[in-house]
Amino acid sequence: MTDTNFPEQVNPAVMPQAVSAASALIGDPSAFGRVGEDGTVFVRTASGEKAVGSYPGKSPEEALNYFVRKFEHLASEVALLAARIKSGAMVPSDAYAAVKKLREQVKDLNGVGDLDSLAASVEQIEPLIEGHREAYEAKKAAESAAKEARRAQIIVEKEKIVAEAESLALSESWKTTGDRLKVLMDEWKAAPRLDKATDTQLWKRFSSSRNKFDKRRRTHFAALEATQSVVSDAKKLIVAEAEKLATSTEWVPTAKKFKLLMDQWKASGRGKPSDDAKLWGRFKAAQDQFFAAKNADLEKRDVTMAANLAKREELVIVIEALIPFTDVKIARKALSEHLRAWEKIGMTHRDKRAALDARVNAVEKRIKEAEADIWRKSDPAAKKRAEEVVAQLTASIESYEKIAAKSSAAGNAKKASEASESAQARKVWLAEAQKSLDEFN
């Protein structure tokens, strides 16, 4: 008989343990077989020898070992089944089906070993099923509890993800929150699945929060884009005006205009960063061009104004030399010539010129005072008024003296005294009036 059914593969992780258990139970399997002269392999049983097959082209030892391995393979399955039942790893119904299958496999086995002991081992497994049912139930309960605990933990984890997403739905930190929601989405995908109903409920909350934030963000950036467009248009006008002013040589008014344009730029708000950067580059280039030309001109004018300052310092000394003077007309003529020269000198630093102008003004003031004094003394109307005052006072004195004389003659001493005092007071006034009149002569 030739057997061409080779042994099935056994899990290498459990095979050594299973073979060891089977060998301890049934001894050396090769002691239960032999090889005939024609190469037929026999197994010894309680009922006598039975031919199990042959292995052509192999030595008797190899042929016998081949059928021994078949026996050992099935013996390991018997041992593994018993071990799984004892551990509570198998559902009782599955265990009964496995025992039934092993009975058929042992009955039909063409292998070399203690077949009687192997069959007896199979029959010993069935009583274990009921004996370890409690262990199975305990294990099942433990697994169920662990599963429920794991489910509860997953719910907590997903609830935490959902709660954080809901807390971010109204956030306006668009970049930070958007990045965080992406991380939460990855955490959601990585989290184990729950039952469909629970997962669907949590997902709706999570998805709703993300959609709410995304909608608000899109609305914000749409409005921002519209605002940025308005800002960009305003800044383009500012830049165009700045570029027109870049070549101006009206330094003071143009500098003020640039300051005004800068204030308008700041007040216009923020535009699109890339547009802002380009427009600012143009604005600054125009501004720099103007102020560079202005500064260059000021440097050139500094040299000129320094020379003008020296001229003014020389001229102011000449002007101050007009004082004292004896003839105001000659002094006025000389001052007028010097003032014309003073104005022709040109620009001088304002802070340095102020002191020089003050010195010139002091000289001009002295001459004006002298001119006013001369005019006052040569004014016919003023002279006439002075003569009238002298005449009036002289007449008044004469009148009071006559009254005093009459009153004294009449024996009215009081009236005479009062008239004399009045006459005396007007004599003092007459002396001052006469001095003023003398100035006209």
C-alpha positions in Angstrom: 0.0 0.0 0.0 1.3 3.4 -0.9 0.2 6.6 1.1 0.8 9.8 -0.8 -0.9 12.0 1.8 1.9 14.0 3.5 1.5 15.5 7.0 -0.2 18.9 7.2 1.7 21.9 8.4 1.5 22.6 12.2 2.0 26.0 13.8 5.7 26.0 14.7 5.1 28.1 17.8 2.9 25.3 19.4 4.3 22.2 17.7 7.1 21.4 20.1 4.8 21.7 23.2 2.1 19.5 21.5 4.6 16.8 20.5 6.1 16.8 23.9 2.7 16.3 25.6 1.7 13.5 23.2 5.1 11.7 23.6 4.7 11.8 27.4 1.3 10.2 27.0 2.0 7.4 24.5 5.8 6.8 24.6 8.0 6.2 21.5 5.7 5.9 18.5 8.3 4.1 16.4 8.1 1.1 18.8 4.6 0.4 17.4 5.7 -0.1 13.8 7.9 -2.1 11.4 8.8 -2.2 7.7 8.4 -5.3 5.7 10.9 -6.7 3.2 8.8 -5.3 0.3 8.8 -1.8 1.9 5.4 -2.0 3.4 5.0 -0.2 6.7 2.9 -1.9 9.5 1.5 -0.6 12.8 0.8 -2.8 15.8 -2.6 -2.4 17.5 -4.5 -4.4 20.1 -6.3 -6.1 17.2 -3.0 -7.0 15.4 -0.8 -5.5 12.7 -2.2 -3.3 10.1 -0.5 -2.1 6.9 -0.5 1.7 6.7 1.3 2.3 3.4 4.8 2.5 1.9 7.3 5.2 0.9 9.0 4.0 -2.4 12.6 5.1 -3.0 13.3 5.6 0.7 15.1 3.5 3.3 13.1 1.5 5.8 14.1 4.1 8.5 12.9 7.0 6.4 9.7 5.2 5.5 8.9 4.4 9.2 9.7 8.0 10.3 7.4 9.3 7.7 4.4 7.4 9.1 5.6 8.2 12.7 5.4 11.9 11.9 1.8 11.5 10.7 0.9 9.9 14.0 2.8 12.6 15.9 1.0 15.3 14.0 -2.4 14.0 14.9 -1.3 13.3 18.5 -0.3 17.0 18.8 -3.7 18.1 17.6 -5.3 15.9 20.3 -3.0 17.5 23.0 -3.7 21.0 21.6 -7.5 20.5 21.7 -7.3 19.3 25.3 -5.2 22.3 26.3 -7.5 24.7 24.7 -10.6 23.2 26.4 -8.8 23.4 29.8 -7.9 27.0 29.2 -11.6 27.9 28.5 -10.6 29.2 25.0 -13.2 27.1 23.1 -16.9 27.3 22.9 -18.3 24.0 24.2 -20.2 23.4 20.9 -17.0 23.9 18.9 -15.1 21.6 21.3 -17.7 18.7 20.8 -17.4 19.1 17.0 -13.6 19.1 17.2 -13.7 15.8 19.3 -16.0 14.2 16.7 -13.6 15.2 14.0 -10.6 13.8 15.8 -12.4 10.5 16.4 -12.8 10.1 12.6 -9.2 11.2 12.0 -7.8 8.7 14.5 -10.0 5.9 13.1 -8.8 6.6 9.6 -5.2 7.4 10.5 -2.5 5.7 8.5 0.3 6.4 10.9 2.7 4.5 13.2 2.3 4.9 17.0 0.1 3.8 19.9 -3.2 4.1 18.1 -5.2 2.6 21.0 -3.8 5.1 23.5 -4.4 7.9 21.0 -8.0 6.9 20.6 -8.4 6.6 24.4 -6.9 10.1 24.7 -9.6 11.5 22.3 -12.3 9.9 24.5 -10.8 11.5 27.6 -11.2 14.9 26.1 -15.0 15.0 25.9 -15.5 14.8 29.7 -13.2 17.8 30.0 -15.6 20.0 28.1 -18.3 20.0 30.7 -15.7 20.1 33.5 -14.2 23.3 32.1 -17.4 25.0 31.0 -17.2 27.2 34.1 -13.7 28.3 33.1 -15.0 29.0 29.6 -17.9 31.0 30.9 -15.6 32.9 33.3 -13.2 33.7 30.5 -16.0 34.7 28.2 -17.4 37.0 31.0 -13.9 38.4 31.5 -13.5 39.0 27.8 -16.9 40.6 27.7 -16.1 42.9 30.6 -12.7 43.8 29.0 -14.5 44.4 25.8 -17.1 46.7 27.5 -14.3 48.5 29.4 -12.5 49.0 26.2 -15.7 50.3 24.5 -16.2 52.7 27.4 -12.6 53.9 27.1 -13.0 54.4 23.3 -16.2 56.4 24.0 -14.3 58.6 26.4 -11.6 59.1 23.9 -14.0 60.0 21.1 -16.1 62.1 23.4 -13.0 64.1 24.3 -12.2 64.6 20.6 -15.8 65.7 19.9 -15.9 68.0 23.0 -12.7 69.8 21.9 -14.0 70.2 18.4 -17.2 71.7 19.7 -15.2 74.1 21.9 -13.3 75.2 18.8 -16.3 75.8 16.5 -16.6 79.5 17.4 -12.8 80.1 17.4 -11.3 83.0 15.3 -7.7 81.7 15.5 -8.1 80.5 12.0 -4.7 79.0 11.4 -4.2 77.5 14.8 -7.7 76.1 15.1 -7.6 74.7 11.5 -4.4 72.8 12.3 -5.8 71.5 15.6 -9.0 70.2 13.9 -6.8 68.4 11.4 -5.0 66.7 14.3 -8.3 65.8 15.9 -9.5 64.3 12.6 -6.4 62.1 12.4 -7.1 61.1 16.1 -10.7 60.2 15.1 -9.5 58.1 12.2 -6.9 56.3 14.4 -9.5 55.6 17.1 -11.1 52.1 17.1 -14.7 51.8 15.8 -17.7 51.5 18.0 -21.1 50.2 17.2 -22.7 52.0 14.2 -25.3 53.9 16.2 -22.8 55.3 18.7 -20.1 56.1 16.1 -22.7 57.8 13.9 -24.0 60.0 16.7 -20.5 61.1 17.8 -19.4 61.6 14.2 -22.4 63.9 13.5 -21.4 66.1 16.5 -17.7 66.1 15.4 -18.5 66.8 11.8 -21.0 69.5 12.6 -18.4 71.4 14.7 -15.8 71.1 11.9 -18.3 72.3 9.3 -19.4 75.2 11.5 -15.8 76.4 11.9 -15.0 75.9 8.2 -18.1 77.8 7.2 -17.2 80.7 9.5 -13.6 80.6 8.3 -14.7 80.7 4.6 -17.1 83.6 5.4 -14.3 85.5 7.3 -11.8 85.1 4.5 -14.3 86.0 1.8 -15.1 89.2 3.7 -11.4 89.7 4.3 -10.7 89.3 0.6 -13.3 91.9 -0.2 -11.9 94.3 2.4 -8.4 93.6 1.1 -9.5 94.5 -2.4 -10.8 97.9 -1.1 -7.6 98.4 0.9 -5.5 97.5 -2.2 -7.3 100.0 -4.4 -6.8 102.8 -1.7 -3.1 102.0 -1.4 -2.7 102.0 -5.2 -4.0 105.6 -5.3 -1.6 106.5 -2.4 1.4 104.9 -4.3 0.4 106.7 -7.5 0.4 110.1 -5.7 3.7 109.3 -4.0 5.3 108.4 -7.4 4.1 111.8 -8.8 5.8 113.6 -5.9 9.1 111.6 -6.1 10.7 114.2 -8.4 9.3 117.3 -6.7 11.8 120.0 -5.6 9.3 121.8 -3.4 10.9 120.4 -0.3 8.8 121.6 2.6 5.3 121.3 1.1 6.1 117.9 -0.6 7.6 116.6 2.7 4.3 117.5 4.4 2.4 115.7 1.6 4.5 112.6 2.1 3.7 112.7 5.8 0.0 112.9 4.9 0.3 110.0 2.5 2.0 107.9 5.2 -0.9 108.7 7.6 -3.4 107.6 4.9 -1.4 104.4 4.3 -1.6 103.5 8.0 -5.3 104.4 8.2 -6.2 102.3 5.1 -5.7 99.0 7.0 -4.2 95.7 6.1 -4.5 94.3 2.6 -3.4 91.0 1.1 0.2 90.5 2.4 1.7 89.9 -1.0 0.0 93.0 -2.5 0.8 95.1 0.6 4.5 94.1 0.2 4.6 95.1 -3.5 2.8 98.4 -3.0 4.8 99.3 0.1 8.0 98.7 -1.9 6.8 101.2 -4.6 5.7 103.7 -2.0 9.0 103.5 -0.1 11.0 103.8 -3.3 9.2 107.0 -4.2 9.5 108.4 -0.7 13.2 107.5 -0.6 13.8 109.1 -4.0 12.3 112.4 -2.9 14.0 112.5 0.5 17.4 111.5 -1.0 17.1 114.4 -3.4 16.0 116.7 -0.6 18.9 115.7 1.6 21.4 116.1 -1.2 20.0 119.6 -1.9 20.1 120.5 1.8 23.7 119.4 1.9 24.5 121.6 -1.0 22.5 124.5 0.5 24.3 124.0 3.8 27.6 125.0 2.1 25.9 128.1 0.5 24.2 129.1 3.8 27.4 128.8 5.7 29.0 131.2 3.2 26.0 133.5 3.5 26.2 133.4 7.3 29.8 134.6 7.1 28.7 137.5 4.8 25.9 138.5 7.2 28.2 138.4 10.2 30.6 140.8 8.4 27.7 143.1 7.3 26.0 143.2 10.7 29.2 144.7 12.2 29.2 147.4 9.5 25.5 148.2 10.3 26.1 148.4 14.0 28.9 150.8 13.3 26.3 153.4 12.2 25.6 154.0 15.9 26.1 156.6 17.3 25.3 159.0 14.5 25.1 162.8 14.3 23.0 163.1 11.1 20.0 160.8 11.1 19.5 161.3 7.3 23.0 160.1 6.5 22.5 157.2 8.9 19.2 156.3 7.3 20.7 156.4 3.8 23.6 154.1 4.8 21.2 151.7 6.6 19.0 151.4 3.6 22.0 150.5 1.4 23.1 147.9 3.9 19.6 146.4 4.2 19.5 146.0 0.4 22.8 144.2 0.6 21.5 142.2 3.6 18.5 140.9 1.6 20.6 140.0 -1.4 22.9 137.7 0.5 20.5 134.8 0.3 19.4 132.0 2.6 21.0 131.4 6.0 20.1 128.9 8.6 17.0 130.2 10.4 18.3 129.6 13.9 21.5 131.4 13.3 20.0 134.3 11.3 17.5 135.1 14.0 20.2 136.6 16.3 21.7 138.6 13.4 18.3 140.0 12.4 17.8 141.1 16.0 21.0 143.0 15.9 20.1 144.7 12.6 16.6 145.5 14.0 18.1 147.2 17.0 20.1 149.6 14.8 17.0 150.3 12.7 15.0 151.0 15.8 17.5 153.6 17.0 17.4 155.4 13.7 13.6 155.3 13.6 13.4 156.7 17.1 15.7 159.6 16.0 13.6 160.2 12.9 10.4 160.2 15.0 12.0 162.7 17.4 13.0 165.0 14.5 9.5 164.8 13.0 7.9 165.5 16.3 10.1 168.7 16.7 9.4 169.9 13.2 5.7 169.3 13.2 3.9 172.8 12.6 0.7 171.6 14.2 2.5 170.4 17.2 4.4 173.7 17.5 1.2 175.7 17.2 -0.4 173.5 20.0 2.7 174.2 22.2 2.4 178.0 21.6 -1.3 177.9 22.4 -0.5 176.1 25.7 2.1 178.7 26.6 -0.3 181.6 25.8 -3.1 180.0 27.7 -1.0 179.4 30.8 0.5 183.0 30.7 -3.0 184.5 30.5 -4.2 182.3 33.3 -1.3 183.3 35.5 -1.9 187.0 34.9 -5.6 186.5 35.7 -4.9 184.7 39.0 -2.4 187.4 40.0 -4.9 190.2 39.4 -7.5 188.3 41.5 -4.9 187.8 44.3 -4.1 191.6 44.3 -7.7 192.7 44.4 -8.6 190.2 47.1 -5.6 191.3 49.2 -6.6 195.0 48.8 -10.1 194.2 49.8 -8.9 192.4 52.9 -9.9 188.9 51.7 -6.8 187.1 52.6 -8.2 183.6 52.0 -9.2 184.3 48.4 -6.0 186.1 47.8 -4.0 183.1 49.0 -6.0 180.6 46.8 -5.5 182.8 43.7 -1.8 183.1 44.5 -1.5 179.3 44.8 -3.3 178.8 41.5 -1.0 181.3 39.8 2.1 179.6 41.2 1.0 176.1 40.1 0.4 177.3 36.5 3.9 178.9 36.5 5.3 175.4 37.0 3.2 174.1 34.1 4.2 177.1 32.0 7.9 176.3 32.6 7.4 172.8 31.2 5.3 174.0 28.3 7.9 176.6 27.4 10.6 173.9 27.3 8.5 171.9 24.8 8.0 175.1 22.7 11.7 175.8 22.8 12.4 172.4 21.2 10.6 173.6 18.1 12.9 176.7 17.8 
